[in-house]
Amino acid sequence: MAVNKKIVLASRPVGFPKETDFKLVESPIPTPGDGEVLVRSIYLSVDPYMRGRMNAVGGYAAPVQIGQVMVGGVSGQVVQSHDPAFKEGDYVVGQIGWQQRC
């Protein structure tokens, strides 16, 4: 079975985030529905704003919940498309978080 590997927030960091604040989770690769695409991540962003999103208190953006995929921008490639606006092989960008496929 093919799996999607994703990094989720495991605990709220105190000070500088450490490896144990995150957890690698495997789940089935999602199947795109009508009007959707499946994207393979190539580059994930790691940006300063993400530290604030790891706190329990929201600021200008909602906090990442414990167990939720860590937020972030992705550059990726469409590997399956059910949307006429995108074809397999297209390069795209979006906010799909730290995961291999979405």
N, C-alpha and C positions, 0 to 999 in steps of 0.2 A: 504494500500500500504506500502510495506517495504521501509524504507529509509536508506540512507547512511549518517551518520553524519560525518562532516569534519570540521577542524579548518583552516580557511583561514586568511591570513594577511589582516587586515582592514586598517592599517595606518602604516607609518614608525615610529618606536619608537624613542623618543628623550631620551637618557640616558637609564636607566633600562627599559625593556619592561614591559608594564602593560596590564591588562586584556582587556582594551578597544582597544588595538592595534590588537586584534584578534576578529574573529567573528565565531560563530557556524552556519554552513550552512547545510541544509538538501537537499538531492537530491535523485533521484531514484538509487537503487543499480544497478551497471553496470552488464550487461549480458556478460559473456565471449564468444568471438568468437572462431573460429577454431584456435587451437594452444595456447589458452589462458586459464588462471585459474582465479577464484575468490577467494580472500584471506580475511579471517577475522583476523583483527589485534588483537594481544594479548598484545604485549609490543611495545611502541613507544619510540624512543630515544629522549632525550633532551640533546643536546651537545653544548659546547661553540661556535663552528663554525657557528651555526645557527644565532647568533646575527649579525655577519657580513653579512649573506645572507639577513637580513631584511633591510639593507641599500640600497639606490637607486644605489649606485656605486658598480660595480662588483669588485671583487678581483680575487682570484684564481678560484672562482666559480660564476656563474651568480646569480644576486639577485632574490629573490622571488618577483614576481609582486603582486601589490595590487589586492586582490580577488583570488589569487592563493592559493592552498592548501599548508600549511606550510611543507617544506621539512623535511625529516628525515627517518631514518632507522626504519624498522618494523620487528618484529618476529611475524609470524602468522600461520594460519592453512588453508589449501586448503579446501574450502567448495563446490566448483564446479569445475570440470576440463574438458576441451576439448583439453587437451594435453596429449599424451600417456606417457610422462616422469613423470607426476604427477598424483596421485590419491587422491580422497577425504580423508581427515584426515592427509595427509602429512604435516609436519611442514616445513616452509620455512622462509627465510629472504630476504629482499629487500628494495629498496628505494621507498616506495609508499606514504610516507608522513603521516601527522596526520589525518587519517581517519579510520573509522571502517571497511570498505570493499573496496577493489579495485581489 
